[in-house]
Amino acid sequence: MSSARMRPCVFSAPARTTKREGGPLSYSWHRLFPGSIDAVWVKALADAPEAAERMDAFVSRFGRMQDTIADKLLPRWLPALAEQPGSQIDTLNRAEQLRVVVSVTSWLEARKLRNWLVHEYMKDTEEFAEGLNLASRYCLILMDTYNRVRDYALHRIGLVDTILPAPLQLPAPLHE
């Protein structure tokens, strides 16, 4: 098989993984953000193990989706364009140039937030609530990035719809 024919196959595997991770992330998003999250809600997690578990699931899925897109999907998408991926920042910059990543700055902020949510786990309830609310918006950016990569592959690379998984259904923001 020629290398040109193999490129879409190499790209479609991380696309399938990203799609599989997007469904549970969307589910967690809907379960965690039906109402507002504030410092009182965060403080109450100590006595609400089910809510704490929902929050942990969201944070974990948010980080996993970000890792999969940055470490697997985008670096395999560029060779499908006959381009060489570079460092993660180079890959993100190229994806932004091609309008697949809306903003590298937002992506890096989301990455920093992800690390903060994991490592600064509820030290300050007000800050943690703000971080979760911000993550809810960055979550939409992650899912949109997958859809943009998929659309680019269909319309610019010319892959057929049957090679790629379906687009993610973005949850509609319930509150701003």
C-alpha positions in Angstrom: 0.0 0.0 0.0 1.4 3.4 -0.9 2.2 5.9 1.9 -0.4 8.2 0.6 -3.1 5.5 1.1 -1.8 4.8 4.6 -2.0 8.4 5.8 -5.7 8.4 6.3 -5.6 5.1 8.1 -3.0 6.4 10.5 -5.1 9.5 11.1 -8.4 7.7 11.4 -7.3 5.6 14.5 -6.8 8.7 16.8 -9.9 10.2 15.3 -11.9 7.2 16.5 -10.2 7.4 19.9 -11.0 11.1 20.2 -14.7 10.5 19.2 -14.9 7.7 21.8 -13.6 10.0 24.5 -15.8 12.9 23.4 -19.1 11.1 24.2 -18.3 10.5 27.9 -16.9 14.0 28.2 -20.1 15.4 26.8 -22.0 13.2 29.3 -19.9 14.4 32.2 -20.3 18.0 31.0 -24.1 17.6 31.1 -24.1 15.9 34.5 -21.8 18.4 36.1 -23.1 21.7 34.7 -26.9 21.7 34.8 -26.8 24.5 37.3 -24.2 27.0 38.5 -21.0 25.9 40.2 -19.8 28.2 42.9 -17.7 28.1 46.1 -20.7 26.8 48.1 -21.2 23.9 45.7 -17.4 23.1 45.8 -17.4 23.2 49.6 -20.4 20.9 49.7 -18.5 18.2 47.8 -17.0 17.0 51.1 -20.5 15.7 52.0 -21.7 14.8 48.5 -19.7 11.9 47.2 -21.8 11.5 44.1 -21.3 15.1 43.0 -17.6 14.8 43.8 -17.4 11.7 41.6 -19.1 13.6 38.8 -16.7 16.4 39.1 -13.7 14.0 39.2 -15.0 12.2 36.1 -15.3 15.5 34.2 -11.8 16.7 35.2 -10.4 13.3 34.2 -12.2 13.2 30.8 -11.4 16.9 30.1 -7.6 16.1 30.6 -7.8 12.9 28.6 -9.5 14.5 25.6 -7.0 17.3 25.6 -4.1 14.8 25.8 -5.5 12.7 22.9 -6.1 15.7 20.6 -2.7 17.2 21.3 -0.6 14.0 21.5 -2.3 11.8 19.0 -4.9 13.4 16.8 -3.1 16.5 15.6 0.3 14.9 15.2 -1.3 12.2 13.0 -3.5 14.7 11.1 -0.5 16.7 9.8 1.1 13.8 8.0 -2.3 13.2 6.3 -1.7 16.6 4.9 1.8 15.6 3.8 3.3 17.8 6.6 5.7 16.9 9.4 4.5 17.5 12.9 7.0 19.3 15.1 6.8 20.0 18.8 3.4 20.3 20.4 3.4 24.1 20.2 4.5 23.9 16.5 1.7 21.5 15.8 -0.8 23.7 17.6 0.4 26.7 15.7 0.0 25.0 12.4 -3.4 23.8 13.4 -4.4 27.4 14.3 -3.1 28.6 10.9 -5.3 26.0 9.2 -8.2 27.1 11.4 -8.6 23.8 13.1 -7.5 25.1 16.5 -9.4 28.4 17.2 -6.7 29.8 19.4 -3.3 28.4 20.6 -3.5 30.8 23.5 -6.8 29.4 24.6 -5.5 25.8 24.1 -2.4 26.6 26.3 -4.7 28.2 28.9 -6.9 25.1 28.9 -3.8 22.9 29.3 -2.6 25.0 32.3 -6.1 24.9 33.8 -6.2 21.1 33.4 -3.0 20.7 35.3 -4.2 23.2 37.9 -7.5 21.3 38.4 -5.6 18.1 38.9 -2.8 19.3 41.2 -4.5 22.2 43.1 -7.5 20.1 43.9 -9.9 22.3 45.9 -7.4 24.2 47.9 -9.4 27.4 47.4 -13.1 26.7 46.9 -13.8 30.0 45.1 -10.9 29.6 42.7 -11.7 25.9 42.1 -15.3 26.8 41.2 -14.0 29.4 38.7 -11.7 26.8 37.3 -14.5 24.3 36.8 -16.6 26.9 35.1 -13.8 27.9 32.8 -13.1 24.2 32.1 -16.8 23.8 31.0 -16.1 26.4 28.3 -12.7 24.9 27.3 -14.4 21.5 27.0 -16.6 22.9 24.2 -13.4 24.1 22.5 -11.9 20.6 22.6 -14.9 19.0 21.1 -15.1 21.7 18.5 -11.4 21.1 17.6 -12.2 17.4 16.9 -15.1 18.4 14.7 -12.9 20.9 12.8 -10.2 18.3 12.3 -12.8 15.9 11.0 -14.3 18.5 8.7 -10.9 19.5 7.4 -10.1 15.8 6.6 -13.4 15.4 4.7 -13.4 18.7 2.8 -9.7 19.5 2.3 -8.0 16.1 2.4 -10.9 14.4 0.6 -11.4 11.5 3.0 -14.7 9.8 2.7 -17.2 10.0 5.6 -17.1 6.2 6.1 -13.4 6.3 7.1 -13.9 8.8 10.0 -16.2 8.6 13.0 -19.2 10.9 13.2 -18.8 14.5 14.5 -19.3 15.1 18.2 -22.5 16.7 19.3 -21.5 19.7 21.3 -23.5 20.4 24.4 -25.2 23.7 24.3 -23.9 26.0 27.0 -26.5 26.1 29.7 -25.2 29.2 31.3 -22.5 31.8 30.6 
